[in-house]
């Protein structure tokens, strides 16, 4: 008896362990939010942009070096050739040097402002890439959701048609139905097998796209859509106002800011440059051996360089106009993009409502046809047509509901 209890306990432990291992092997369905977290960690574009942002920060730090003083140390020893061919030590100097830029025609300060604008642009570019990744991932996620819904509908169609075929075979044996009626259902099943293979292909393609973005193995991907259905499209003006501050538009505006400083620096090339140089001698030879320090104030005024500076100013002014026009174009394009997604969402909501009614009516029609067929009031063709109509309405309804969620998500992303 004691051995029997030990055996039961051991069996229970083994069963529990097997269930636990099996549960661990089954991947948990991924939500859209979880897929986005994985895609963020896996995105090479975001990692590259992070490095670009660091580089812009380093360039900004370098730009400040143009206004800070520079210090250095110099040592020089002079050797002379004597008449006899030997060398003897001559003069030697050891000094600390300093240079303080005083005025460079606003070019140094413009360089700092230009570099700062580029840092801000790279920050905004990171947000833009993140938004683009979110849009691509959302499309891939709902493509997979659509493929899963199609496969579920195919399986449901198989179930109903096989039930229909089984009933018909019984009726054929009893002489209540013709063999041709069963053949018609078998033809429908063969066509459904072809649709099933198409659904398998669509799903595998959607899985591969999602696997590429998330970095997961395609075999481990299963999703669950937990997003609620929106009650309506919302206020279009809210989306239009939000898109005006979108990161890519703000980045384009930073191009204008940066270019304005480039233009200012180009104009500054016509102005004089002023430097203050100083030296402190630790060792000094020759007639100036008793002089320990010296200071030099230098002023340089450009007079003529064949029109090169003027051409640079015109070139930078032209680029500024180019960036200003780019912002206007981008604002119009993004507003059109928002309107497109808004209309898609509105249309999808209306389609979903209509397909919902169609599915209810088609389901009721199918149930009535089945009942009438058993009483001999309609033929098998009527039943199959009613079934096909119901299944097609269900497929269209599922697709419309998924398109509603996809359009709402893409609309929100576009207006970020």
C-alpha positions, 0 to 999 in steps of 0.5 A: 500500500505504501509503495502504491502511494509512492507510485501515485505521488511520483506519477502526479509529479511527473504529470505536473512536470510534463504539463509545466514543460508543455506550458513553457513550450507554448508561446504566449500570444503577442499583443500589438504593444508587446510586438512594438517593444520587441521591434524597438529593441530589434530595430537597427535603424533606431540604433543607427539613429542613436549613434547619429544623435551622439555624433551630433552631440560631439559636433556641438561640443566641438563647435564650442572650441571655436570661442574658447581660448587655445593653449599649447607648449612649444620647445625649439632648439637650434643646431648650426653646422660649423665650418669644420663639419661638426654641429654645435648647440645654438639657441633654444626656446621653451614657451607656453602659447595662448590664443583667444579668438575675439571676433570672427564675423559671428562665424563661431557663434553661428557654428554653435547655433548650427550644431545645436539645431542639428542635435535637435534635428537628430532627436526629432529624426529618432522620433520620426523613425520610431513612428515609422517603425510603429506604422510598419509594425502595425500594418504587419500585425494586422496583416497577420490578424487578417490572415488568422481570421481568414484561416479561421473562416476557412476552417469553419467553412470546412466544418459546415460543408463536411456536416452538410456532406455527411447529411447528404450521403445519408440521404443519398443512401436512403434515396431522399437526395441525388448523388449530384447534390453530394458532388456539388458539396464535394466540389465546394470542399475542393475549392475551399482547399485551394483557398486554404492553401492561399490563406496558409501562404498569406499567413506565412508571409505576414509571419515573416514580416512580423518576425523580421521586425521583432527578431523572433523566430517565425515558428514562435509567433502567435498574436492576439488583438486586444484593441477595442473597437473605436466608437467612431472616427472622432474629430478630424480637426483634432488630428489635423492640428496634431499633425502640424507639430509632428516630429518630421515637420519639426525636423524640417523646421530645424533645417531652416533654423540651421540653414539660417545660421549657415547663411549668417556665417557666410555673410560673416566672411565679409567682416574682419577677424580679430585674435589675441595671441600671447606667449610666456617663455620658460627658456629664451635665448638670444637678444630677447633672453630677458623678455619673458612674455609677449602679446599680439593683437591681430586684425585681418580684413578680407578685401577681394577673393574674386567674388567667391564669398558673395557666391557662397552667400547666394548659395546658402540663401538659396538653400534656405528657400529650399528648406522653407519650401520643403516644410510647406510641402511636408505639411500639405503631404502629412495633412493629406495622409491624415485625411486619407486614414480618417476617411478609411476609418470612417468607411471601415466603420460603416462597412463593418456595421453593414456587414454585421447586418448582412451576416445576421440576415444571412445566418437567419436565412441559412437556418431557415433554409436548413429547416425547409430542406428537411421538410422538402420545401427547398433543394440542396442548391438553395441550402448551399447558396444560403451557406455560401452567403452566410460564410462570405458575410462572416468573412467580410465582417471579420475583415472590416472589423480588423480594418477598423482597428488597423485604420484607427491605429495608423491614424493615431500614429500618423498624427503623433 
